[in-house]
Amino acid sequence: MYLEEVKTILTDVLSLGAEGAALDEHSPLLGSIPELDSMAVVELIGALEQQFGFSVDDDEISAANFVTVGSLVAFVKHKLTA
């Protein structure tokens, strides 16, 4: 649940093209995708906020949420159930 939406957002924000289709919940993010720099994280958070209708506070932004696609999906699920 939410995996495909998060993959689509990652692919769009990071301009991953066909590479984005290969992402799964175990795919590493930070440190593995050169396009995912600090500015891209800000853009990605904005896209997630817009898509899912939640707000992310500065103190919620943690590298742990961007370790893998799965950890990012878990963060989205947490925000939607909080």
KOLFIRO-408725 format. One record per atom (N, C-alpha, C, CB): residue number from 1; residue in one letter; x negated, y negated, z negated. Coordinates in steps of 0.1 Angstrom, whole numbers. Each point is the difference from the previous one (the first is absolute). Glycine has a CB too. Example, Ala and Ser with C-alpha at 12.3 -4.5 7.8 and 13.67 -1.06 7.14 Angstrom:
KOLFIRO-408725
> k / r / c1 / c2 / c3
> 1 / a / -132 / 57 / -78
> 1 / a / 9 / -12 / 0
> 1 / a / -9 / -12 / 0
> 1 / a / 19 / 12 / -12
> 2 / s / -15 / -23 / 19
> 2 / s / -9 / -11 / 0
> 2 / s / 8 / -11 / -8
> 2 / s / -12 / 6 / 22
This chain:
KOLFIRO-408725
> k / r / c1 / c2 / c3
> 1 / m / -8 / 12 / 0
> 1 / m / 8 / -12 / 0
> 1 / m / -9 / -12 / 0
> 1 / m / 19 / 12 / -12
> 2 / y / -16 / -21 / 21
> 2 / y / -8 / -13 / 2
> 2 / y / -13 / 2 / 7
> 2 / y / 11 / -8 / -20
> 3 / l / -16 / 20 / 22
> 3 / l / -13 / 3 / 6
> 3 / l / 0 / -6 / 14
> 3 / l / -3 / 21 / -13
> 4 / e / 13 / -18 / 21
> 4 / e / 0 / -5 / 14
> 4 / e / 0 / -15 / 1
> 4 / e / 12 / 21 / 7
> 5 / e / -4 / -27 / -16
> 5 / e / 1 / -15 / 0
> 5 / e / -14 / -6 / -4
> 5 / e / 25 / 1 / -5
> 6 / v / -31 / 5 / -5
> 6 / v / -13 / -6 / -4
> 6 / v / -10 / 3 / 11
> 6 / v / 5 / 4 / -24
> 7 / k / -5 / 7 / 31
> 7 / k / -9 / 3 / 11
> 7 / k / 2 / -11 / 11
> 7 / k / 0 / 25 / -6
> 8 / t / 12 / -28 / 9
> 8 / t / 3 / -9 / 11
> 8 / t / -5 / -14 / -4
> 8 / t / 20 / 13 / 6
> 9 / i / -18 / -17 / -19
> 9 / i / -5 / -13 / -4
> 9 / i / -15 / 0 / 0
> 9 / i / 20 / -3 / -15
> 10 / l / -27 / 13 / 11
> 10 / l / -15 / 1 / 0
> 10 / l / -4 / -1 / 15
> 10 / l / -1 / 14 / -21
> 11 / t / 7 / -7 / 30
> 11 / t / -4 / 0 / 14
> 11 / t / 2 / -14 / 6
> 11 / t / 6 / 24 / 1
> 12 / d / 5 / -30 / -4
> 12 / d / 2 / -14 / 5
> 12 / d / -9 / -10 / -5
> 12 / d / 24 / 6 / 3
> 13 / v / -25 / -7 / -17
> 13 / v / -8 / -10 / -6
> 13 / v / -15 / 2 / 3
> 13 / v / 17 / -1 / -18
> 14 / l / -22 / 13 / 19
> 14 / l / -14 / 3 / 2
> 14 / l / -3 / 2 / 15
> 14 / l / -2 / 9 / -23
> 15 / s / 12 / -10 / 32
> 15 / s / -1 / 3 / 14
> 15 / s / -8 / 13 / 3
> 15 / s / 0 / -25 / 4
> 16 / l / 5 / 36 / -10
> 16 / l / -6 / 12 / 1
> 16 / l / 3 / 8 / 12
> 16 / l / 0 / 1 / -24
> 17 / g / 11 / -4 / 31
> 17 / g / 4 / 7 / 12
> 17 / g / 2 / 14 / -2
> 17 / g / -13 / -16 / 13
> 18 / a / 8 / 25 / -4
> 18 / a / 2 / 14 / -1
> 18 / a / -6 / 6 / -13
> 18 / a / 0 / 1 / 25
> 19 / e / -10 / -7 / -30
> 19 / e / -7 / 4 / -13
> 19 / e / 10 / 0 / -11
> 19 / e / -22 / -9 / 7
> 20 / g / 32 / 0 / -7
> 20 / g / 10 / -1 / -11
> 20 / g / 9 / 12 / 0
> 20 / g / -1 / -24 / 2
> 21 / a / 4 / 30 / 10
> 21 / a / 8 / 12 / 0
> 21 / a / -6 / 12 / -7
> 21 / a / 9 / -8 / 22
> 22 / a / -22 / 8 / -23
> 22 / a / -7 / 11 / -7
> 22 / a / 0 / -1 / -15
> 22 / a / -14 / 2 / 21
> 23 / l / 18 / -13 / -26
> 23 / l / 0 / -2 / -15
> 23 / l / 10 / 9 / -6
> 23 / l / -7 / -24 / 3
> 24 / d / 2 / 30 / -15
> 24 / d / 9 / 7 / -8
> 24 / d / -2 / -4 / -15
> 24 / d / 0 / 20 / 16
> 25 / e / 7 / -14 / -25
> 25 / e / 0 / -5 / -14
> 25 / e / -14 / 2 / -6
> 25 / e / 24 / 6 / -2
> 26 / h / -33 / 2 / 8
> 26 / h / -13 / 2 / -6
> 26 / h / -11 / -8 / 7
> 26 / h / 7 / 23 / -5
> 27 / s / -2 / -31 / 15
> 27 / s / -10 / -8 / 8
> 27 / s / -6 / -11 / -9
> 27 / s / 13 / 4 / 21
> 28 / p / -26 / -5 / -22
> 28 / p / -6 / -11 / -8
> 28 / p / 2 / -13 / 6
> 28 / p / -17 / 16 / -8
> 29 / l / 18 / -27 / 0
> 29 / l / 2 / -13 / 5
> 29 / l / -13 / -9 / -3
> 29 / l / 25 / 2 / -3
> 30 / l / -25 / -7 / -9
> 30 / l / -11 / -9 / -4
> 30 / l / -14 / 6 / 2
> 30 / l / 15 / -11 / -16
> 31 / g / -23 / 5 / 23
> 31 / g / -14 / 5 / 2
> 31 / g / -1 / 10 / 12
> 31 / g / -3 / -3 / -24
> 32 / s / 15 / 7 / 30
> 32 / s / 0 / 9 / 11
> 32 / s / 5 / -6 / 13
> 32 / s / 3 / 18 / -16
> 33 / i / 5 / -28 / 14
> 33 / i / 6 / -7 / 12
> 33 / i / -6 / -14 / 0
> 33 / i / 22 / 13 / 0
> 34 / p / -32 / -16 / 9
> 34 / p / -6 / -13 / 1
> 34 / p / 9 / -12 / 1
> 34 / p / -19 / 12 / 10
> 35 / e / 30 / -10 / -4
> 35 / e / 10 / -11 / 2
> 35 / e / 7 / -4 / -13
> 35 / e / 4 / 8 / 23
> 36 / l / -5 / 1 / -33
> 36 / l / 7 / -3 / -13
> 36 / l / -10 / -8 / -9
> 36 / l / 14 / 21 / 2
> 37 / d / -15 / -34 / 1
> 37 / d / -8 / -9 / -9
> 37 / d / 9 / -7 / -9
> 37 / d / -18 / -2 / 18
> 38 / s / 12 / -8 / -26
> 38 / s / 8 / -7 / -9
> 38 / s / 12 / -8 / 6
> 38 / s / -20 / -1 / -15
> 39 / m / 17 / -5 / 26
> 39 / m / 11 / -7 / 7
> 39 / m / 11 / 9 / 5
> 39 / m / -17 / -18 / 7
> 40 / a / 13 / 30 / -2
> 40 / a / 10 / 9 / 5
> 40 / a / 8 / 6 / -12
> 40 / a / -15 / 6 / 19
> 41 / v / 9 / -5 / -31
> 41 / v / 8 / 4 / -11
> 41 / v / 11 / -10 / -3
> 41 / v / -20 / 12 / -10
> 42 / v / 16 / -25 / 10
> 42 / v / 10 / -10 / -2
> 42 / v / 12 / 1 / 10
> 42 / v / -18 / -15 / -10
> 43 / e / 14 / 16 / 23
> 43 / e / 10 / 1 / 11
> 43 / e / 8 / 13 / -2
> 43 / e / -15 / -13 / 15
> 44 / l / 9 / 24 / -19
> 44 / l / 7 / 12 / -2
> 44 / l / 10 / -1 / -11
> 44 / l / -20 / 13 / 8
> 45 / i / 16 / -19 / -19
> 45 / i / 9 / -2 / -12
> 45 / i / 12 / -8 / 5
> 45 / i / -19 / 1 / -16
> 46 / g / 17 / -12 / 24
> 46 / g / 11 / -8 / 5
> 46 / g / 9 / 8 / 8
> 46 / g / -15 / -20 / 0
> 47 / a / 10 / 28 / 9
> 47 / a / 8 / 9 / 8
> 47 / a / 8 / 10 / -8
> 47 / a / -16 / -3 / 19
> 48 / l / 10 / 8 / -29
> 48 / l / 8 / 10 / -9
> 48 / l / 11 / -8 / -7
> 48 / l / -21 / 14 / -3
> 49 / e / 18 / -26 / -2
> 49 / e / 10 / -8 / -7
> 49 / e / 12 / -3 / 9
> 49 / e / -18 / -10 / -14
> 50 / q / 15 / 7 / 26
> 50 / q / 10 / -4 / 10
> 50 / q / 9 / 13 / 4
> 50 / q / -15 / -19 / 9
> 51 / q / 8 / 30 / -6
> 51 / q / 7 / 12 / 4
> 51 / q / 9 / 6 / -11
> 51 / q / -20 / 4 / 15
> 52 / f / 14 / -4 / -27
> 52 / f / 7 / 7 / -11
> 52 / f / 8 / -9 / -9
> 52 / f / -17 / 17 / 2
> 53 / g / 15 / -30 / -1
> 53 / g / 8 / -10 / -8
> 53 / g / -4 / -1 / -15
> 53 / g / 18 / 5 / 15
> 54 / f / -31 / -3 / -18
> 54 / f / -5 / -2 / -13
> 54 / f / -11 / -10 / 0
> 54 / f / 6 / 24 / -6
> 55 / s / -10 / -28 / -6
> 55 / s / -11 / -9 / -2
> 55 / s / -12 / 7 / -7
> 55 / s / 16 / -20 / 0
> 56 / v / -28 / 17 / 4
> 56 / v / -12 / 5 / -7
> 56 / v / -7 / -11 / -7
> 56 / v / -2 / 18 / 17
> 57 / d / 1 / -17 / -31
> 57 / d / -7 / -10 / -7
> 57 / d / -15 / 3 / 1
> 57 / d / 19 / -2 / -16
> 58 / d / -27 / -9 / 14
> 58 / d / -14 / 1 / 1
> 58 / d / -6 / 11 / -9
> 58 / d / -1 / -24 / 5
> 59 / d / 6 / 26 / -17
> 59 / d / -5 / 10 / -9
> 59 / d / 4 / 14 / 4
> 59 / d / 1 / -17 / -18
> 60 / e / 7 / 19 / 28
> 60 / e / 4 / 13 / 5
> 60 / e / -9 / 5 / 11
> 60 / e / 23 / -5 / -7
> 61 / i / -31 / -5 / 12
> 61 / i / -9 / 4 / 11
> 61 / i / -13 / 6 / -5
> 61 / i / 9 / -19 / 14
> 62 / s / -10 / 32 / -11
> 62 / s / -11 / 8 / -5
> 62 / s / -5 / 9 / 11
> 62 / s / 10 / 0 / -23
> 63 / a / -23 / 2 / 23
> 63 / a / -6 / 9 / 10
> 63 / a / 5 / 14 / -1
> 63 / a / -21 / -14 / -1
> 64 / a / 26 / 18 / -10
> 64 / a / 6 / 13 / -2
> 64 / a / 12 / 2 / 9
> 64 / a / -8 / 0 / -24
> 65 / n / 15 / -11 / 27
> 65 / n / 12 / 2 / 9
> 65 / n / -4 / 1 / 14
> 65 / n / 13 / -14 / -16
> 66 / f / -25 / 12 / 20
> 66 / f / -5 / 0 / 14
> 66 / f / -10 / 11 / 2
> 66 / f / 5 / -24 / 2
> 67 / v / -6 / 34 / -11
> 67 / v / -10 / 11 / 2
> 67 / v / 4 / 9 / 12
> 67 / v / -5 / -1 / -25
> 68 / t / 17 / 5 / 26
> 68 / t / 5 / 8 / 11
> 68 / t / 14 / -5 / 4
> 68 / t / -13 / 20 / -9
> 69 / v / 17 / -15 / 20
> 69 / v / 14 / -4 / 5
> 69 / v / 10 / 5 / -11
> 69 / v / -7 / 2 / 25
> 70 / g / 5 / 10 / -31
> 70 / g / 9 / 5 / -10
> 70 / g / 0 / -9 / -12
> 70 / g / -5 / 22 / 8
> 71 / s / -6 / -28 / -12
> 71 / s / 0 / -9 / -12
> 71 / s / 8 / -13 / 3
> 71 / s / -22 / 10 / -8
> 72 / l / 21 / -14 / 21
> 72 / l / 8 / -12 / 4
> 72 / l / 15 / 3 / 0
> 72 / l / -20 / -8 / 13
> 73 / v / 23 / 20 / -8
> 73 / v / 14 / 4 / 0
> 73 / v / 5 / 1 / -14
> 73 / v / -3 / 12 / 22
> 74 / a / -5 / -6 / -31
> 74 / a / 4 / 1 / -14
> 74 / a / 3 / -14 / -6
> 74 / a / -13 / 21 / -2
> 75 / f / 4 / -31 / 5
> 75 / f / 2 / -13 / -4
> 75 / f / 13 / -6 / 4
> 75 / f / -25 / -3 / 0
> 76 / v / 28 / 5 / 13
> 76 / v / 13 / -5 / 6
> 76 / v / 12 / 7 / -8
> 76 / v / -11 / -4 / 23
> 77 / k / 10 / 17 / -25
> 77 / k / 11 / 7 / -7
> 77 / k / 2 / -6 / -14
> 77 / k / -5 / 21 / 13
> 78 / h / -6 / -24 / -20
> 78 / h / 0 / -5 / -13
> 78 / h / 7 / -14 / 0
> 78 / h / -21 / 13 / -6
> 79 / k / 17 / -21 / 16
> 79 / k / 6 / -14 / 1
> 79 / k / 15 / 1 / 2
> 79 / k / -22 / -9 / 9
> 80 / l / 26 / 18 / -1
> 80 / l / 14 / 2 / 3
> 80 / l / 9 / 5 / -11
> 80 / l / -7 / 3 / 24
> 81 / t / 1 / 4 / -33
> 81 / t / 7 / 6 / -11
> 81 / t / -2 / -7 / -13
> 81 / t / -2 / 22 / 11
> 82 / a / -6 / -32 / -11
> 82 / a / -3 / -8 / -12
> 82 / a / 11 / -10 / -4
> 82 / a / -24 / 2 / 5
